[in-house]
Amino acid sequence: MNAELRYAYAVAPPGLPPLPEGLRGVAGTVPRALEHAGLTAVVGTVPADDFAEQPLRAHLEDLDWLAETARAHQAVVDALTEVTTPLPLRLATVHHDDDSVRRSLEADREELAGTLDRLAGRVEWGVKVYAETDRAQRRAAPAASPSAAGAAPEGGARSPADAAPGSGRAYLRRRMRAVSDRESALDEAENTGRTLHAALAAYAEDVRLHPPQDPRLSGASGQNLLNAAYLVPREGAGRFVERAEQLGAHDPVVRVEVTGPWAPYSFVAPASGRGRHAGGAAAEASS
Amino acid sequence: MTGGPAGSEPRQAGPAPVPEPRPDPVEEYRDAVRGREVSLVDLLDRLLGTGVVVSGSLTLGIAGVDLVRVDLRALLSSVNDGVPSPWRGGGLL
């Protein structure tokens, strides 16, 4: 059994310019181009101790390892995105040796070449829209909170109609106001989100919607309403980002986050409206 | 140069700029947007949920991995099926 395996990062058109010196990929190894069948695979030589199926499986359960590997993978794909339009491969695509990489290129040649043609000269931008409903509540209802800065000192002038803060009725009223503030903030955020998405989609050649991110994982504040990817020609990149930032700037209950430029990850699958395959490896094998 | 992104390299003030090759717009914005490190979630969303799966690779692909210990499977949006409408009212727009 080989002590070394090949980690494949991406497939690119032939004639790839030299990669930056000092670029390191997963396991700290140097990525290199492997041309075959009118395509370029960008691969690295990695130790079987870590990347054979069993150890890899264990490693992928380790968030630190996963994060480090994902960042290293992305560093290579990013470097490629600066000089070409790569098709990023799924994280942890491992082959036995160069020959088995070549066989993969050959087997999938038509599909890979077709996808490269379709995506050439494009990049992906990620745009997320968050509803900052907490912010809206704070803005709308500072007086509703007895602990707010403006609270009456020492039980001073308090309107009798506004029952004691501790009373059930006052509590209920505060709750209801909070709920309705939150609802209207959400409505407002959604309207802004729709407008933004429509405007950005008009700039983009293609769009994919990803499910909203779970705040437990992202740690982001606010509710993630829109998590979309837009395929944009490289020349349109500047305008796209400006537009995205403008569109979100006027609305205080909305936060817009732009990420990119990414290699066109979300668009490698041609299926409209769905950025992924359901079943993993087997689903992709060309007839 | 019009509207360079905040955080791009300071440009020299002075004599009218000689028309030099325009910087690649993607490059120009990369720094502005990527000023901070991409979040791990964004990264994993793309690296685990999208990307080409080539035939003949050794691994079963990430779909074959449990990702249980790091509790990712339930949380990562990209490995879950179906994309509900982002809007409560339904419909994309």
HADDOCK unambig.tbl for C-alpha pairs under 7 A between the chains (distance, minus, plus):
assign (segid A and resid 53 and name CA) (segid B and resid 59 and name CA) 5.99 0.50 0.50
assign (segid A and resid 57 and name CA) (segid B and resid 65 and name CA) 6.32 0.50 0.50
assign (segid A and resid 60 and name CA) (segid B and resid 67 and name CA) 6.76 0.50 0.50
assign (segid A and resid 61 and name CA) (segid B and resid 67 and name CA) 5.11 0.50 0.50
assign (segid A and resid 61 and name CA) (segid B and resid 68 and name CA) 6.74 0.50 0.50
assign (segid A and resid 61 and name CA) (segid B and resid 69 and name CA) 5.62 0.50 0.50
assign (segid A and resid 61 and name CA) (segid B and resid 70 and name CA) 6.00 0.50 0.50
assign (segid A and resid 62 and name CA) (segid B and resid 70 and name CA) 6.51 0.50 0.50
assign (segid A and resid 63 and name CA) (segid B and resid 70 and name CA) 5.81 0.50 0.50
assign (segid A and resid 67 and name CA) (segid B and resid 40 and name CA) 6.82 0.50 0.50
assign (segid A and resid 87 and name CA) (segid B and resid 52 and name CA) 6.89 0.50 0.50
assign (segid A and resid 88 and name CA) (segid B and resid 51 and name CA) 5.25 0.50 0.50
assign (segid A and resid 88 and name CA) (segid B and resid 52 and name CA) 6.23 0.50 0.50
assign (segid A and resid 89 and name CA) (segid B and resid 51 and name CA) 4.69 0.50 0.50
assign (segid A and resid 89 and name CA) (segid B and resid 52 and name CA) 4.43 0.50 0.50
assign (segid A and resid 89 and name CA) (segid B and resid 53 and name CA) 6.06 0.50 0.50
assign (segid A and resid 90 and name CA) (segid B and resid 47 and name CA) 5.94 0.50 0.50
assign (segid A and resid 90 and name CA) (segid B and resid 48 and name CA) 6.34 0.50 0.50
assign (segid A and resid 90 and name CA) (segid B and resid 50 and name CA) 6.49 0.50 0.50
assign (segid A and resid 90 and name CA) (segid B and resid 51 and name CA) 4.47 0.50 0.50
assign (segid A and resid 90 and name CA) (segid B and resid 52 and name CA) 5.43 0.50 0.50
assign (segid A and resid 90 and name CA) (segid B and resid 53 and name CA) 5.68 0.50 0.50
assign (segid A and resid 91 and name CA) (segid B and resid 47 and name CA) 5.39 0.50 0.50
assign (segid A and resid 91 and name CA) (segid B and resid 48 and name CA) 6.02 0.50 0.50
assign (segid A and resid 93 and name CA) (segid B and resid 57 and name CA) 6.17 0.50 0.50
assign (segid A and resid 93 and name CA) (segid B and resid 59 and name CA) 6.36 0.50 0.50
assign (segid A and resid 94 and name CA) (segid B and resid 57 and name CA) 5.55 0.50 0.50
assign (segid A and resid 94 and name CA) (segid B and resid 58 and name CA) 5.46 0.50 0.50
assign (segid A and resid 94 and name CA) (segid B and resid 59 and name CA) 6.09 0.50 0.50
assign (segid A and resid 95 and name CA) (segid B and resid 57 and name CA) 5.02 0.50 0.50
assign (segid A and resid 95 and name CA) (segid B and resid 58 and name CA) 5.29 0.50 0.50
assign (segid A and resid 104 and name CA) (segid B and resid 54 and name CA) 6.41 0.50 0.50
assign (segid A and resid 104 and name CA) (segid B and resid 55 and name CA) 5.76 0.50 0.50
assign (segid A and resid 104 and name CA) (segid B and resid 56 and name CA) 5.53 0.50 0.50
assign (segid A and resid 108 and name CA) (segid B and resid 54 and name CA) 6.95 0.50 0.50
assign (segid A and resid 190 and name CA) (segid B and resid 87 and name CA) 6.44 0.50 0.50
assign (segid A and resid 194 and name CA) (segid B and resid 93 and name CA) 5.65 0.50 0.50
assign (segid A and resid 209 and name CA) (segid B and resid 83 and name CA) 6.94 0.50 0.50
assign (segid A and resid 210 and name CA) (segid B and resid 78 and name CA) 6.59 0.50 0.50
assign (segid A and resid 210 and name CA) (segid B and resid 83 and name CA) 6.29 0.50 0.50
assign (segid A and resid 211 and name CA) (segid B and resid 77 and name CA) 5.36 0.50 0.50
assign (segid A and resid 211 and name CA) (segid B and resid 78 and name CA) 6.82 0.50 0.50
assign (segid A and resid 211 and name CA) (segid B and resid 83 and name CA) 5.06 0.50 0.50
assign (segid A and resid 211 and name CA) (segid B and resid 84 and name CA) 6.80 0.50 0.50
assign (segid A and resid 212 and name CA) (segid B and resid 77 and name CA) 6.54 0.50 0.50
assign (segid A and resid 213 and name CA) (segid B and resid 77 and name CA) 5.70 0.50 0.50
assign (segid A and resid 214 and name CA) (segid B and resid 75 and name CA) 5.98 0.50 0.50
assign (segid A and resid 217 and name CA) (segid B and resid 41 and name CA) 6.84 0.50 0.50
assign (segid A and resid 217 and name CA) (segid B and resid 75 and name CA) 6.45 0.50 0.50
assign (segid A and resid 218 and name CA) (segid B and resid 41 and name CA) 5.76 0.50 0.50
assign (segid A and resid 225 and name CA) (segid B and resid 86 and name CA) 5.40 0.50 0.50
assign (segid A and resid 226 and name CA) (segid B and resid 86 and name CA) 5.67 0.50 0.50
assign (segid A and resid 234 and name CA) (segid B and resid 25 and name CA) 6.75 0.50 0.50
assign (segid A and resid 234 and name CA) (segid B and resid 26 and name CA) 5.96 0.50 0.50
assign (segid A and resid 235 and name CA) (segid B and resid 25 and name CA) 6.09 0.50 0.50
assign (segid A and resid 237 and name CA) (segid B and resid 25 and name CA) 6.04 0.50 0.50
assign (segid A and resid 237 and name CA) (segid B and resid 26 and name CA) 5.74 0.50 0.50
assign (segid A and resid 238 and name CA) (segid B and resid 25 and name CA) 5.71 0.50 0.50
assign (segid A and resid 238 and name CA) (segid B and resid 26 and name CA) 6.90 0.50 0.50
assign (segid A and resid 238 and name CA) (segid B and resid 29 and name CA) 6.37 0.50 0.50
assign (segid A and resid 258 and name CA) (segid B and resid 33 and name CA) 6.91 0.50 0.50
assign (segid A and resid 259 and name CA) (segid B and resid 33 and name CA) 6.32 0.50 0.50
assign (segid A and resid 260 and name CA) (segid B and resid 30 and name CA) 6.89 0.50 0.50
assign (segid A and resid 260 and name CA) (segid B and resid 33 and name CA) 6.76 0.50 0.50
assign (segid A and resid 261 and name CA) (segid B and resid 26 and name CA) 6.83 0.50 0.50
assign (segid A and resid 261 and name CA) (segid B and resid 30 and name CA) 6.33 0.50 0.50
assign (segid A and resid 265 and name CA) (segid B and resid 46 and name CA) 6.29 0.50 0.50
assign (segid A and resid 265 and name CA) (segid B and resid 50 and name CA) 5.69 0.50 0.50
assign (segid A and resid 265 and name CA) (segid B and resid 51 and name CA) 5.22 0.50 0.50
assign (segid A and resid 266 and name CA) (segid B and resid 50 and name CA) 5.66 0.50 0.50
assign (segid A and resid 268 and name CA) (segid B and resid 51 and name CA) 6.28 0.50 0.50
assign (segid A and resid 268 and name CA) (segid B and resid 52 and name CA) 6.33 0.50 0.50
assign (segid A and resid 275 and name CA) (segid B and resid 50 and name CA) 6.51 0.50 0.50
assign (segid A and resid 276 and name CA) (segid B and resid 49 and name CA) 6.43 0.50 0.50
assign (segid A and resid 276 and name CA) (segid B and resid 50 and name CA) 5.54 0.50 0.50
assign (segid A and resid 279 and name CA) (segid B and resid 63 and name CA) 6.99 0.50 0.50
assign (segid A and resid 280 and name CA) (segid B and resid 61 and name CA) 5.82 0.50 0.50
assign (segid A and resid 280 and name CA) (segid B and resid 63 and name CA) 5.26 0.50 0.50
assign (segid A and resid 281 and name CA) (segid B and resid 53 and name CA) 5.79 0.50 0.50
assign (segid A and resid 281 and name CA) (segid B and resid 55 and name CA) 6.91 0.50 0.50
assign (segid A and resid 281 and name CA) (segid B and resid 60 and name CA) 5.81 0.50 0.50
assign (segid A and resid 281 and name CA) (segid B and resid 61 and name CA) 5.58 0.50 0.50
assign (segid A and resid 284 and name CA) (segid B and resid 53 and name CA) 6.14 0.50 0.50
assign (segid A and resid 284 and name CA) (segid B and resid 54 and name CA) 6.77 0.50 0.50
assign (segid A and resid 284 and name CA) (segid B and resid 55 and name CA) 6.72 0.50 0.50
assign (segid A and resid 285 and name CA) (segid B and resid 55 and name CA) 5.21 0.50 0.50
